[in-house]
Amino acid sequence: MGPVTDTHRVTYRENVIMAVQEKKAQFDNAFMFDPSLNGEIMQMVDILGAMEAIIDGPRGGDTPDVEASHEPVWCVPRHIEWGKLIEKEDQIKALTDYKSPYVQAGASTLVRGRNVIMAAALFGVRIIGKQGATSNSAWAGQTVAVTVGSSDSATDVGMNVAKILDGFMHFENSDIDLDEEEVHLALDPTENRQLYDDIIFVSKDYRDKAVIEEKRVKSILGIPIHTTKRVANTASTSTAALWCKSGMAWGRFAPLDVRSAPNPAKKFREQCYMEEWLGATRLEDEKVVKILNKIPS
């Protein structure tokens, strides 16, 4: 088949970039994208705290200057990489075939890594303060109890429509205007099945308001559902996430880097390698709600 040339390597790079673009990560369009990230740490946004209007101020008084808190939110890059040694007889085909596992498997691995990083940001630690001085600001939002939706309001139950409505209530109690927000929901496969059963067999009023495939629920009440295994669970409860898009952000610190070259340590076999630097963070705790669900025994 002849030696691998720079032309083959360029084709491989183009194939991988195209494959990664086609394999959208689950949260790409559910978080705000920041195109300006670079360096070791980057301030994504300076959150302006809620302010109260002055009611019935004194006639002829001073023009108000209402105090507000500022909370800068920072993001740090995280590294995703993948590599694979190619057997000599498969070199050229592996590099130039768009459907080869060296293209598709690598692209899928990178996208899964992006899913892990973005899902971890939903409830993970965020960096705040001047110059990112505070790094232990854990999620402090509202939680929908595992008992919500049960017949006696005391029994642990799985995912259901009532829990989504309870999440909406938490948003509105935090003065979040849901008419102006794009809301998303992340469920693991078991939670999606629980919601499916609730819609079909219990919540008949919502059956026509859900987009249901044969195997899972894709959306309900206008909310896209992202089925993922990435949100952390405990031994007895699983965790779903309900969030406003404006409350989460992600970005790339460096463009996708794809390389292929002979590896001297492996008898000069062709070595594929790809890496990406990206980060994600929660901007506001009030815009992310945790929903607890019973794990079936």
Backbone torsions as a table, in degrees:
resi	resn	phi	psi	omega
1	MET	NA	-11.8	179.1
2	GLY	89.1	167.3	-177.3
3	PRO	-75.3	158.8	174.0
4	VAL	-76.2	130.5	-179.1
5	THR	-111.9	172.2	176.4
6	ASP	-61.3	-31.1	177.9
7	THR	-63.2	-42.1	177.0
8	HIS	-62.8	-39.4	-178.4
9	ARG	-69.3	-36.6	175.9
10	VAL	-64.4	-40.9	177.9
11	THR	-62.2	-41.0	178.2
12	TYR	-61.0	-46.3	-179.8
13	ARG	-60.1	-44.5	-180.0
14	GLU	-64.0	-39.4	178.3
15	ASN	-62.2	-43.9	-178.3
16	VAL	-66.0	-46.1	-180.0
17	ILE	-58.9	-41.7	178.6
18	MET	-65.7	-41.9	-179.2
19	ALA	-64.8	-40.9	178.8
20	VAL	-64.2	-40.0	178.8
21	GLN	-63.8	-35.7	-179.4
22	GLU	-75.4	-29.3	-178.2
23	LYS	-94.2	74.9	-178.3
24	LYS	-61.1	135.6	173.9
25	ALA	-67.4	155.4	-173.9
26	GLN	-60.4	-29.7	-173.3
27	PHE	-110.6	8.6	-177.6
28	ASP	-51.7	-47.5	-176.0
29	ASN	-96.0	3.7	-179.7
30	ALA	-100.9	-12.0	174.4
31	PHE	-113.4	152.3	171.2
32	MET	-69.3	142.1	-178.6
33	PHE	-103.4	129.3	177.1
34	ASP	-108.4	113.7	-176.6
35	PRO	-84.8	1.4	-169.7
36	SER	-104.7	9.5	-175.2
37	LEU	-72.3	142.1	175.3
38	ASN	-167.7	166.8	178.0
39	GLY	79.2	-161.7	-175.6
40	GLU	-87.6	-27.6	-179.9
41	ILE	-153.9	146.0	-175.4
42	MET	-142.8	132.5	174.7
43	GLN	-77.6	120.8	-176.4
44	MET	-85.9	-38.4	-176.8
45	VAL	-163.2	151.7	174.4
46	ASP	-106.4	105.4	-175.4
47	ILE	-75.5	126.8	176.0
48	LEU	-94.1	120.6	-176.9
49	GLY	-64.8	161.5	179.6
50	ALA	-64.8	142.8	179.3
51	MET	-124.0	154.6	-179.7
52	GLU	-107.5	134.9	177.0
53	ALA	-70.9	152.5	176.5
54	ILE	-88.4	123.2	-178.7
55	ILE	-103.3	129.9	177.3
56	ASP	53.5	51.7	177.2
57	GLY	-66.3	161.8	-176.6
58	PRO	-64.2	134.7	178.9
59	ARG	-65.0	130.8	-178.5
60	GLY	77.3	9.7	-179.6
61	GLY	-77.6	-179.9	-179.6
62	ASP	-68.4	151.1	171.7
63	THR	-63.1	128.0	-173.9
64	PRO	-68.1	145.8	171.6
65	ASP	-129.3	88.5	-171.7
66	VAL	-75.7	128.5	178.9
67	GLU	-69.9	143.7	177.2
68	ALA	-142.8	145.8	177.4
69	SER	-85.4	147.0	176.7
70	HIS	-117.3	134.6	179.5
71	GLU	-133.9	97.7	176.0
72	PRO	-68.8	135.7	179.3
73	VAL	-114.4	129.6	-173.9
74	TRP	-112.6	159.4	178.9
75	CYS	-134.7	138.1	178.0
76	VAL	-115.0	147.3	-179.0
77	PRO	-73.6	145.9	172.3
78	ARG	-124.1	150.3	-169.3
79	HIS	-104.6	131.9	173.5
80	ILE	-121.9	132.1	178.8
81	GLU	-145.1	158.4	178.5
82	TRP	-151.7	142.9	177.5
83	GLY	-149.4	155.2	-179.7
84	LYS	-156.4	133.5	176.1
85	LEU	-83.0	133.8	-178.1
86	ILE	-101.9	131.0	175.6
87	GLU	-65.1	144.3	-168.2
88	LYS	-56.8	-42.4	-175.4
89	GLU	-70.5	-14.2	-178.1
90	ASP	-105.6	7.0	-168.3
91	GLN	-58.1	-59.1	-172.7
92	ILE	-66.1	-43.7	179.5
93	LYS	-62.1	-41.1	-179.3
94	ALA	-63.9	-34.9	-176.6
95	LEU	-81.0	-31.3	-173.0
96	THR	-103.5	-11.5	-179.5
97	ASP	-89.8	115.5	-178.2
98	TYR	-59.6	-30.2	-176.9
99	LYS	-89.1	0.3	-177.4
100	SER	-67.3	151.2	179.5
101	PRO	-62.4	-24.3	179.9
102	TYR	-71.6	-20.2	173.0
103	VAL	-93.3	-56.8	-172.3
104	GLN	-70.4	-43.0	-179.5
105	ALA	-66.3	-41.0	178.1
106	GLY	-63.3	-44.9	179.5
107	ALA	-62.8	-43.0	179.7
108	SER	-63.4	-38.4	-180.0
109	THR	-64.4	-42.7	178.1
110	LEU	-62.3	-42.8	-178.9
111	VAL	-66.0	-39.2	176.6
112	ARG	-63.6	-38.1	176.4
113	GLY	-62.8	-39.2	176.7
114	ARG	-63.4	-39.7	177.3
115	ASN	-59.3	-42.6	-179.3
116	VAL	-61.2	-47.0	-177.4
117	ILE	-65.5	-42.9	-176.9
118	MET	-72.0	-39.2	178.0
119	ALA	-65.4	-37.8	-179.8
120	ALA	-63.5	-27.0	-178.0
121	ALA	-73.0	-19.2	-177.3
122	LEU	-59.1	-45.3	-178.2
123	PHE	-123.0	5.8	-175.5
124	GLY	-79.5	179.9	177.4
125	VAL	-68.1	141.0	174.2
126	ARG	-121.8	157.1	-176.7
127	ILE	-102.3	123.6	-178.1
128	ILE	-133.2	178.4	175.3
129	GLY	92.3	173.0	-179.7
130	LYS	-63.7	123.6	-178.6
131	GLN	57.7	27.4	177.9
132	GLY	67.5	34.6	-173.5
133	ALA	-72.6	-25.6	-178.7
134	THR	-104.8	119.8	-175.7
135	SER	-117.5	7.0	-175.7
136	ASN	-115.1	33.5	179.4
137	SER	-86.9	85.6	-179.9
138	ALA	-72.5	162.4	-179.4
139	TRP	-57.0	136.2	-178.0
140	ALA	-137.0	37.2	-179.1
141	GLY	-88.6	-162.3	-177.4
142	GLN	-91.8	153.0	-178.9
143	THR	-123.3	133.6	171.9
144	VAL	-90.1	121.9	-173.8
145	ALA	-66.0	154.2	-179.3
146	VAL	-67.0	-17.1	-178.2
147	THR	-89.4	-9.7	-177.3
148	VAL	-63.1	131.7	-179.7
149	GLY	95.6	-6.9	177.6
150	SER	-79.0	158.6	-176.1
151	SER	-65.5	-29.4	-178.4
152	ASP	-110.1	5.5	-179.2
153	SER	58.5	19.0	-178.6
154	ALA	-133.2	-14.5	-177.1
155	THR	-93.5	136.6	176.4
156	ASP	-65.4	132.3	179.9
157	VAL	-137.1	168.3	179.7
158	GLY	-82.5	-168.2	-176.6
159	MET	-66.4	138.5	179.6
160	ASN	-153.5	170.3	-178.1
161	VAL	-63.2	-37.9	-178.9
162	ALA	-56.8	-34.3	-179.5
163	LYS	-69.4	-35.2	176.1
164	ILE	-65.0	-44.4	179.0
165	LEU	-63.5	-35.7	176.6
166	ASP	-64.7	-38.3	176.3
167	GLY	-62.7	-41.6	175.6
168	PHE	-58.0	-41.5	-179.5
169	MET	-60.4	-41.2	178.6
170	HIS	-63.2	-41.0	177.2
171	PHE	-59.1	-48.9	-176.8
172	GLU	-66.8	-33.6	175.4
173	ASN	-65.5	-21.3	176.8
174	SER	-94.9	14.9	178.2
175	ASP	62.6	33.0	175.0
176	ILE	-92.7	124.2	-178.5
177	ASP	-83.5	103.2	-176.2
178	LEU	-67.3	-20.4	176.9
179	ASP	-70.5	-19.3	-179.4
180	GLU	-105.4	-1.6	-175.7
181	GLU	-109.8	149.4	170.8
182	GLU	-101.0	114.0	-173.1
183	VAL	-103.2	142.6	179.1
184	HIS	-130.0	157.9	-179.2
185	LEU	-134.6	129.4	176.5
186	ALA	-111.1	125.2	178.7
187	LEU	-127.4	149.0	169.6
188	ASP	-83.2	169.7	-175.4
189	PRO	-56.6	-37.0	179.3
190	THR	-67.8	-42.4	178.3
191	GLU	-63.1	-37.6	178.3
192	ASN	-64.4	-40.8	177.6
193	ARG	-64.5	-40.5	177.9
194	GLN	-61.6	-42.8	178.6
195	LEU	-65.6	-39.2	176.8
196	TYR	-57.3	-48.9	-179.3
197	ASP	-64.6	-38.7	-179.4
198	ASP	-64.6	-42.1	-179.1
199	ILE	-67.5	-43.6	-174.9
200	ILE	-73.7	-42.9	-170.4
201	PHE	-105.8	-18.8	-175.6
202	VAL	-118.5	-58.1	-173.2
203	SER	-88.5	69.7	-177.3
204	LYS	-61.8	-30.2	-179.6
205	ASP	-64.5	-21.1	-176.6
206	TYR	-105.7	2.4	-176.8
207	ARG	-61.0	-39.9	-178.6
208	ASP	-80.6	-6.3	-178.4
209	LYS	-103.0	7.3	-179.4
210	ALA	-116.2	145.7	172.7
211	VAL	-99.1	110.2	-172.7
212	ILE	-118.3	125.6	170.1
213	GLU	-87.5	179.4	-179.9
214	GLU	-61.5	-32.3	-172.4
215	LYS	-110.2	-19.4	-174.7
216	ARG	-157.4	170.5	177.1
217	VAL	-95.4	127.2	-178.9
218	LYS	-93.8	-32.5	178.0
219	SER	-161.8	159.6	176.6
220	ILE	-153.9	140.2	179.9
221	LEU	55.1	32.6	179.5
222	GLY	78.9	8.7	-177.5
223	ILE	-103.3	122.7	172.5
224	PRO	-65.6	140.7	178.8
225	ILE	-110.3	127.8	179.2
226	HIS	-107.0	113.0	-179.6
227	THR	-88.4	117.1	-173.5
228	THR	-147.7	154.5	174.7
229	LYS	-101.2	13.2	-167.4
230	ARG	-87.8	-18.7	-178.1
231	VAL	-83.1	134.0	-169.8
232	ALA	-67.3	146.3	177.0
233	ASN	-120.9	164.7	170.0
234	THR	-107.8	-172.9	-178.2
235	ALA	-66.9	-32.5	-174.0
236	SER	-113.5	-18.3	-177.5
237	THR	-129.5	146.6	171.4
238	SER	-102.3	161.8	-174.5
239	THR	-122.4	120.1	172.1
240	ALA	-102.3	158.6	-179.3
241	ALA	-125.9	132.7	174.5
242	LEU	-119.7	122.8	-174.8
243	TRP	-145.9	157.3	172.5
244	CYS	-89.8	136.8	-179.1
245	LYS	-57.0	-36.0	-179.2
246	SER	-68.9	-8.6	179.5
247	GLY	-96.2	-1.7	-179.6
248	MET	-131.9	148.5	179.8
249	ALA	-147.0	151.6	175.7
250	TRP	-147.1	165.2	176.5
251	GLY	-171.0	167.4	178.2
252	ARG	-100.0	133.2	175.5
253	PHE	-87.1	-18.5	177.3
254	ALA	-155.7	148.3	180.0
255	PRO	-67.3	159.4	176.7
256	LEU	-56.5	129.3	179.9
257	ASP	-112.3	122.6	-178.0
258	VAL	-124.5	128.8	-178.2
259	ARG	-137.2	157.4	172.2
260	SER	-150.1	130.9	-177.2
261	ALA	-161.3	159.6	175.4
262	PRO	-65.7	139.0	-179.7
263	ASN	-103.8	108.7	-177.8
264	PRO	-61.3	-27.3	-178.7
265	ALA	-76.5	-12.5	-178.6
266	LYS	-123.8	48.4	177.2
267	LYS	55.3	34.1	176.5
268	PHE	60.0	27.4	171.1
269	ARG	-68.5	151.9	179.8
270	GLU	-69.7	132.3	-177.9
271	GLN	-118.1	122.7	175.4
272	CYS	-92.4	143.3	179.1
273	TYR	-150.2	138.9	174.6
274	MET	-143.4	145.8	-179.9
275	GLU	-147.4	158.0	-179.4
276	GLU	-149.7	140.4	175.5
277	TRP	-114.0	120.6	178.4
278	LEU	-147.7	167.0	179.1
279	GLY	-145.2	158.7	177.4
280	ALA	-147.0	149.6	179.7
281	THR	-153.0	156.1	172.3
282	ARG	-85.9	131.6	-179.5
283	LEU	-89.1	-42.4	-177.7
284	GLU	-138.3	127.3	179.6
285	ASP	-60.6	-37.2	-176.0
286	GLU	-63.8	-17.9	-176.6
287	LYS	-98.5	11.5	176.2
288	VAL	-131.3	120.2	-179.6
289	VAL	-111.5	134.0	177.2
290	LYS	-93.2	132.1	178.6
291	ILE	-118.6	118.3	-179.1
292	LEU	-93.4	140.1	-177.8
293	ASN	-138.1	146.2	179.9
294	LYS	-71.1	134.0	173.4
295	ILE	-87.0	124.8	-178.5
296	PRO	-58.2	141.7	-179.1
297	SER	-80.1	NA	NA
